[in-house]
Amino acid sequence: MRQVTFNELSLTDKALLVAEFGSYLESIEFYDFRIHLFSLNANFIEVYYNILTRQIERIILADYNELDKYLSRIVIRSLKK
């Protein structure tokens, strides 16, 4: 999947794609958002859920540079399984 193709989809289509084919990895809270990280076809996708409005505001393909915020959640013990 190319980033340009994914980003051109509507929010609803992105949500359906992630719900159907994505694999949930991790969630973090960042300011007013709960960000859910999914993997899909060797890509990472972030779903930004606004905690105050209780709505998904955006779904984007994450660059590898943006994954640093998840590093504190990785437990070496779980990688050995």
N, C-alpha and C positions, 0 to 999 in steps of 0.2 A: 504494500500500500504506500503510495506516495503522499507526502505531507500536503502538497497542494490539493490533491484530490480529496483527502480527508477534510481539510479545512473548508472546502467549498460546500460540504454537506450541511444541511440544516441541523439545528440543535436536536430536533426530534430524531432525525436519521442517525446522528452520531450516538445518541442515547440508546437507540434500539440496537445498533451495531455492537456497542460495548456490552450491553446487557445480554445479548445473544451469544457473542463469540469471545468476549474478553475474559481474562482470568484476573480475579481480584488479587492484589498484592499487599497493599498497606493503605492506611489512612492517617492523616495528620490534621491537626487544627492549626490554622495560620490566620491570625487576626479574626475576621468575621466569617471565615470559610472553613469548611471541612473538605479537605482535598483527598479524593480517593484515587489511588494509583492502580491502573490495570495494565496488563500486557496483552497485546493483540498482534499476531503475525510479526514477532520480533520488533515490535514498537512499544513504547510506553505511552499511555494515555492518562491524562489528568482530568478528573471530573470535579469542577469547583461547585460545591453546594454551599449556598449562603445560609448560615445558621439562623439569622434573624428573619429572613423572608421565607425560609424553608423551600427555596427553589434552586434548581440547577441553573447557574448563570453562564457557564461556558464549559466546553469540552475541547481540549487541545492535545495535540501530539507533543510530548515532552522531549526536549533535547537532553542529551546526556549531561549537559552542564546544569540543568535544572533538577537533577536527581540528588544533589548534595543534601537537600533538606530531609531526605529519607534515611541518610546514612546512620543517624543516631538510633534508628529503630532496628537496625540489623543486629541479630544476635548470632554469634559464631556457632553456638551450640545447635541452632536450628538449621544451619547450612550443612552440618555434618550428616543429617538424616537422609 
